[in-house]
Structure formats: structure tokens, C-alpha cells
Amino acid sequence: MFGEELTVSRLVEKVNDLLRRFEEMKSQNESLRQEVMTLKAQNEAKDIQISKLQEELTAKNIESDDILGRIEEVLRR
């Protein structure tokens, strides 16, 4: 009889430990989910910034090619 109580007590302890760990993992999972969402938003903002910079670079390259063409035209005269 005492052995059964000890076994039940151990089982209750183990179940409580599992529940505590489960709650900790849930909390950690939620924190990680929030971090992933934040990082995705930051990544998207950086992608937009990179795209704008690439567009500006392309425009500057076209502009410099145009200026170089004009200089070459003046030098040919």
C-alpha cells in the first residue's frame, strides 16, 4: 500500500514537471515566434531599402553614361 502511494506520488510529480516544462516551452516558442516576426519585418524593410538603392544606382549609371556621351560628343567637335 505504501509502495502504491509512493508510485502515485512520483507519477503526480512527473506529470507536474511535464506540465511545467510544457508551459516553459510554450512561452519560449511564443518568444521565438515574436522574434521571427520582428526579423521578417526588418528583413522586408531592408529588402525595400536595397531595391530603392539599386534603382538609384541604375539611374545614376544612366545619368553618368549620358554625361560621358555628351563629353565625348563635345570632344569630337
N, C-alpha and C positions, 0 to 999 in steps of 0.2 A: 504494500500500500504506500509506504514512504517512497519507494522507487518510482511509482506511477506519478506521485505529486512532483517529484524531482524532475521527471521526464516532461510533464506538462509545464512546469515552471521554466525549464530550459527552452521548450518549444515557444512559449509565450515570449520569452526573452529574445529568441532568434527572430520571431515574427516582428516584434517591436523594432529590433535592429534593422531588419529588412525594410520596414516601413520608413524608418528614419533615413536610411540610405536612399530609398526611393525618392523621398521628398528633397533630399540634398541634390540628387541627380536631376530632378525636375527643375529645381532652382538654377542649377548650373546650366542646364540645357536652355532655359529661358534667357539667361545672361548671354550665352553664346549666340542664340538666335538674334538678340538685340544687337550684338556686336557685328554679326554678319550683315544685318540690315544697314547698320551705320556705314560699314565698309563698302557695301554695294553702292550706297548713295554717294559716298566720297569718290568711288571709282567712276561712277557715271558723271559726276561733276568734272573730274579730271579728263575724262574722255571728251566731254564737250569743250573744255578749255584747249585740249590738244587739237581738236578739229578746227577750232577758231584760229589757233596759231598756224596750223597748216594752210588754211585759207589765206591768212595774212601773208605768209611766206610765198605762196603761189602768186599772190597779187604783187608783192614786192619784186619777185623774179620777173614777172611780165613787165613791170614798170622799168626795171633796170635793163631788160633786153630792149625795150623801146628807146630808152635813153642812149644805150650803146649804139643802136641802129641810127639814131639821129646824129650822134657824134661821128660815126663812120661816114654818113652821108655828107656832113659838113667837110670832113677831111678829104673826100673825093673831089670836091669842087675846086 
